[in-house]
Amino acid sequence: MTDVQAKVTTNPNPPSSYAIPWIYIQGNKVQLIGATTKDGGAFHGYGVPWWNINMRTLRPQLATFNVTNGAIANIKVIKPIAWGFNIPGANVTIRNHFVDAAPKNGTRDLTPSFPFNTDGFNLAGQNIHLDGYYGHNGDDCVSVVNGANGIVAKNGYCGFSSHGLSIGSLGRNGAVHRVSNVLFENWTMEGAVYGARFKSWTGGRGLAENVTWRDIRNINVSTPIFVTQNYYDQDKGPRPNNTNQTSTHVNNLKFINFDGFINPNPTDGTCISNPCWNYVQGGDGTQAIIFDLYNGTATNLQAINVHVKPYKKQYKDTTVICDPTTLVPGEQDTLGFLCQRGPFVETRIKP
């Protein structure tokens, strides 16, 4: 482990958003195609010893695929140390991707042996199409980050304790970030902390627009729909003052056809602080939707045909957390549910 950490510090590969990758692939018309046999096409990360002692210092990302007009298919990522693939290129297709980042000696709710930061994909490029994903992750299955445009991610399953199909994080340290034209479609989320998630940092800037999550099945998911424009590291202290009085703006975020049921535990084994990094005041395992918006910066948000309920309860027991004072005037008319801290009430969307 110390040898790996030493090599990370001297690795010449360009860093991604989170870490330095072991493998850096670049060029034009490059294909990474795995064998279709049971054990073929596999990258073994040997991450279990890292998980067992909760080692989160100097961890490598598996790979960056910085390619124009490229393809990835039939790849298996087995027990990664942390992050999987970073895709900053353009015109890339990804098919039939598999991730096994589930511990054999731990559970979703336990910190010991938890596979921290085992994202499947961080997508930062243009015109990237992911079709076919099966993974057990301890973080985002797919995270779409700054610079991404024209992203389609469809036909997937996220198990163990995914942190969702995510946009962000964006705007850290006041950065100007942009994401546009993203579609997540036909996913099953099982045991996840989040189904659909957007997160931008307190004081961030920039814009995320034209993002749709559609046909999302939620099985035992803590919060099926979660949007925050006020993200911060809760394990490093209270929410900082927004001295910039800014936020990453969001426009045209749509959540369409969500069903399933809610996990009564709002967090997972990544909770190592008090409060937890994802604590929301009033969260009690009944929320289908949590909107933590920054005043006047979120427009054209819609939730359509959302039918999720708390575990072993009725649909009438489903609630939301949403502050109506943060909405742009007229936004309630097209939101699709009543913005309040209380029961989930579906509303007609006015033309």
C-alpha positions in Angstrom: 0.0 0.0 0.0 2.8 2.4 0.8 4.5 1.5 -2.5 1.3 2.5 -4.3 1.0 5.7 -2.5 4.6 6.6 -3.3 4.0 5.9 -7.0 0.9 8.1 -6.9 3.0 11.1 -5.8 5.4 10.6 -8.7 2.9 9.5 -11.4 3.3 11.9 -14.4 -0.3 11.4 -15.6 -2.5 14.5 -15.6 -4.9 14.5 -12.7 -8.6 14.2 -13.1 -11.1 16.1 -10.9 -10.4 13.8 -8.0 -7.1 12.0 -8.3 -4.2 10.9 -10.5 -5.1 7.9 -12.7 -2.9 4.8 -12.9 -3.7 4.5 -16.6 -4.0 7.4 -19.0 -5.3 6.7 -22.5 -5.4 9.5 -25.2 -5.6 9.9 -28.9 -8.1 9.7 -31.8 -10.1 6.6 -32.7 -9.0 4.6 -29.8 -11.0 1.5 -28.6 -10.8 -0.3 -25.3 -12.7 -3.6 -25.8 -12.8 -6.4 -23.3 -13.4 -10.0 -23.9 -16.9 -11.2 -23.4 -15.8 -14.3 -21.4 -16.6 -14.4 -17.7 -13.1 -13.3 -16.5 -12.1 -11.4 -19.6 -11.7 -7.6 -19.9 -11.1 -7.1 -16.2 -9.1 -4.5 -14.3 -8.4 -5.7 -10.7 -7.8 -2.9 -8.3 -7.1 -4.9 -5.2 -8.9 -2.2 -3.2 -10.2 -4.4 -0.4 -7.1 -3.9 1.9 -7.6 -0.1 1.5 -11.3 -0.4 2.4 -10.6 -2.6 5.4 -8.5 0.1 7.1 -10.4 3.1 5.7 -7.3 4.3 3.9 -8.3 7.4 1.9 -5.0 9.1 1.4 -3.1 9.2 -1.9 -5.5 6.8 -3.7 -5.2 6.5 -7.4 -8.1 6.7 -9.9 -8.1 3.7 -12.2 -8.1 5.3 -15.6 -8.6 8.4 -17.7 -9.9 7.8 -21.2 -9.2 11.2 -23.0 -10.0 10.1 -26.5 -11.8 11.7 -29.5 -14.0 9.3 -31.4 -13.4 6.4 -29.1 -15.2 3.4 -27.6 -15.2 1.3 -24.4 -17.0 -2.0 -24.2 -17.3 -5.1 -22.1 -14.9 -3.8 -19.4 -15.1 -5.1 -15.8 -13.7 -3.2 -12.8 -13.1 -5.5 -9.9 -12.5 -4.1 -6.3 -11.1 -0.7 -7.3 -9.3 1.3 -4.7 -11.5 4.3 -5.4 -12.7 6.1 -8.5 -13.1 4.2 -11.8 -13.0 5.8 -15.2 -12.7 9.5 -16.0 -14.0 10.5 -19.5 -13.0 14.0 -20.6 -12.9 13.3 -24.3 -15.4 13.7 -27.1 -17.6 11.4 -29.2 -17.2 8.3 -27.0 -19.5 5.3 -26.7 -19.5 3.0 -23.7 -21.3 -0.3 -23.7 -21.8 -3.1 -21.1 -19.7 -1.8 -18.2 -19.4 -3.8 -15.0 -18.2 -2.6 -11.6 -17.8 -4.7 -8.4 -17.0 -2.5 -5.5 -19.0 -4.3 -2.9 -17.2 -5.5 0.3 -17.7 -9.1 1.3 -17.3 -8.4 5.0 -19.4 -5.3 5.3 -22.8 -3.9 4.6 -24.3 -0.7 3.2 -24.8 0.8 6.7 -21.4 0.0 8.2 -18.3 2.2 7.9 -15.7 -0.6 8.4 -14.7 -2.0 5.0 -16.9 0.6 3.2 -15.6 1.3 -0.4 -15.4 5.1 -0.2 -15.4 7.1 -3.5 -15.8 4.1 -5.8 -17.5 6.0 -8.6 -18.1 4.1 -11.8 -17.7 7.0 -14.2 -16.9 10.7 -14.0 -18.0 12.2 -17.3 -16.5 15.6 -18.3 -16.5 15.4 -22.1 -18.8 16.0 -25.0 -21.1 13.6 -26.8 -20.6 10.6 -24.5 -23.1 7.8 -24.7 -23.2 5.1 -22.0 -25.5 2.1 -22.8 -25.4 -0.8 -20.3 -24.0 -0.5 -16.8 -24.2 -3.0 -13.9 -22.4 -2.0 -10.7 -22.2 -2.2 -7.0 -20.6 1.1 -5.9 -19.9 3.1 -2.7 -20.4 6.4 -4.5 -21.9 7.7 -7.7 -22.5 5.2 -10.5 -22.3 8.0 -12.9 -21.2 11.6 -12.1 -21.4 14.3 -14.7 -19.0 17.1 -13.9 -17.8 20.4 -15.2 -17.4 20.7 -19.0 -19.8 18.0 -19.9 -22.3 18.5 -22.7 -24.3 16.0 -24.7 -24.3 13.1 -22.2 -26.6 10.1 -22.5 -26.5 7.3 -19.8 -29.1 4.6 -20.1 -30.0 1.1 -19.2 -28.2 0.5 -16.0 -28.4 -1.0 -12.5 -26.7 0.5 -9.4 -26.5 -1.7 -6.3 -24.9 -1.9 -2.9 -24.8 1.8 -1.8 -24.7 4.1 -4.8 -24.7 7.8 -4.3 -26.8 8.2 -7.4 -26.9 9.4 -11.0 -25.3 12.7 -10.3 -24.6 16.1 -11.7 -21.6 17.5 -9.9 -20.3 18.5 -7.7 -20.0 21.9 -9.3 -18.7 25.3 -8.2 -16.3 24.4 -5.5 -14.4 27.4 -4.1 -16.5 29.7 -6.2 -15.5 28.2 -9.5 -17.5 28.9 -12.6 -18.7 25.5 -13.9 -21.1 24.4 -16.6 -22.9 21.2 -17.5 -25.6 20.9 -20.2 -27.8 18.5 -22.2 -27.7 15.3 -20.1 -30.1 12.4 -20.1 -30.3 9.6 -17.6 -32.8 7.0 -18.7 -34.0 3.5 -17.6 -32.0 2.8 -14.4 -32.7 0.7 -11.4 -31.3 2.0 -8.2 -31.2 -0.5 -5.3 -29.9 0.3 -1.8 -28.7 3.7 -3.0 -28.5 6.8 -0.9 -29.8 8.8 -3.8 -31.5 8.0 -7.1 -31.2 11.3 -9.0 -28.9 13.9 -7.5 -27.7 17.4 -8.3 -25.1 19.1 -6.1 -23.3 22.4 -6.3 -21.2 24.0 -3.6 -22.2 27.0 -1.5 -20.9 30.1 -3.3 -20.5 28.4 -6.6 -21.1 30.0 -10.0 -22.0 28.9 -13.5 -24.9 27.0 -15.0 -26.3 23.5 -15.2 -29.1 23.2 -17.8 -31.3 20.7 -19.7 -30.8 17.7 -17.5 -33.4 14.9 -17.4 -33.7 11.8 -15.3 -36.4 9.5 -16.7 -37.7 6.0 -15.9 -35.9 5.5 -12.6 -36.8 2.5 -10.5 -36.0 3.1 -6.8 -35.6 0.0 -4.6 -34.8 0.8 -1.0 -33.3 4.3 -1.9 -32.9 6.9 0.9 -33.8 9.9 -1.2 -35.0 9.3 -4.8 -34.7 12.9 -5.9 -32.2 15.3 -4.3 -31.1 18.8 -5.4 -28.8 21.0 -3.4 -27.2 24.3 -4.4 -25.7 24.7 -1.0 -23.4 21.7 -0.7 -20.5 21.7 1.7 -18.3 19.4 3.8 -20.3 18.8 6.9 -17.6 16.8 8.4 -15.4 19.9 8.3 -17.7 22.2 10.3 -20.9 24.2 9.8 -22.1 25.5 6.5 -19.8 28.4 5.5 -21.2 31.9 4.8 -22.0 32.5 1.2 -19.8 35.6 1.0 -20.1 35.7 -2.8 -23.9 35.7 -2.5 -23.9 33.4 -5.6 -24.9 29.9 -6.6 -24.5 27.7 -9.6 -27.7 28.4 -11.5 -29.9 25.5 -12.6 -32.4 25.5 -15.5 -34.7 22.9 -17.0 -34.1 20.0 -14.6 -36.7 17.3 -15.1 -37.5 14.2 -13.0 -39.9 11.9 -14.9 -41.4 8.5 -14.1 -39.9 7.6 -10.7 -41.3 4.6 -8.8 -40.4 2.3 -5.9 -39.9 2.7 -2.2 -37.7 4.7 0.2 -35.0 3.4 2.6 -35.7 4.6 6.2 -31.9 5.1 6.7 -31.0 8.5 5.1 -27.3 7.7 4.9 -24.8 4.8 4.7 -21.3 3.7 5.9 -19.8 7.0 4.6 -21.3 8.7 7.7 -18.2 9.4 9.8 -19.1 12.7 11.3 -21.8 14.3 13.4 -23.8 15.5 11.7 -23.4 13.2 8.7 -22.0 14.7 5.5 -25.5 14.4 3.9 -27.6 15.4 6.9 -30.8 17.4 6.1 -32.8 18.9 8.9 -36.2 17.1 9.0 -35.1 14.2 6.9 -36.8 11.1 8.3 -36.8 8.4 5.6 -40.2 9.5 4.1 -38.9 12.1 1.5 -39.4 11.4 -2.1 -37.9 14.8 -3.0 -35.6 17.2 -1.3 -34.9 20.5 -2.9 -32.3 22.6 -1.1 -32.3 25.7 -3.5 -30.6 29.0 -3.4 -33.0 31.9 -3.7 -34.0 32.8 -7.2 -31.4 30.7 -9.1 -33.4 27.6 -10.0 -35.8 27.8 -13.0 -38.0 25.3 -14.9 -37.7 22.4 -12.4 -40.3 19.7 -12.9 -41.2 16.4 -11.2 -43.6 14.4 -13.3 -45.2 11.1 -12.4 -43.3 10.5 -9.2 -44.7 7.5 -7.3 -42.4 6.4 -4.5 -43.4 5.6 -0.9 -41.7 5.0 2.4 -40.8 1.4 3.2 -43.8 -0.6 4.4 -46.0 2.5 4.3 -48.5 4.1 2.0 -48.2 6.7 -0.8 -50.0 9.1 1.5 -47.1 8.9 3.9 -44.6 10.2 1.3 -43.3 13.7 2.1 -41.0 16.4 0.5 -38.7 19.0 1.8 -38.8 22.2 -0.3 -38.7 25.9 0.8 -41.3 27.9 -1.3 -39.5 31.1 -0.5 -36.5 30.0 -2.6 -38.6 29.6 -5.8 -38.6 32.0 -8.7 -42.0 33.7 -9.1 -44.3 31.4 -11.1 -42.1 28.3 -10.6 -44.7 26.6 -8.4 -47.1 26.6 -11.4 -44.8 24.2 -13.4 -43.1 22.3 -10.6 -45.4 19.3 -10.5 -45.7 19.1 -6.7 -46.4 21.4 -3.9 -43.2 23.0 -2.6 -43.4 22.7 1.2 -42.0 20.9 4.2 -44.7 18.3 4.4 -46.7 15.7 2.5 -46.0 15.1 -1.2 -48.9 16.6 -3.1 -48.8 16.2 -6.9 -49.9 19.4 -8.7 -51.0 20.1 -12.2 -48.4 21.6 -14.4 -49.7 24.8 -16.0 -48.9 25.4 -19.7 
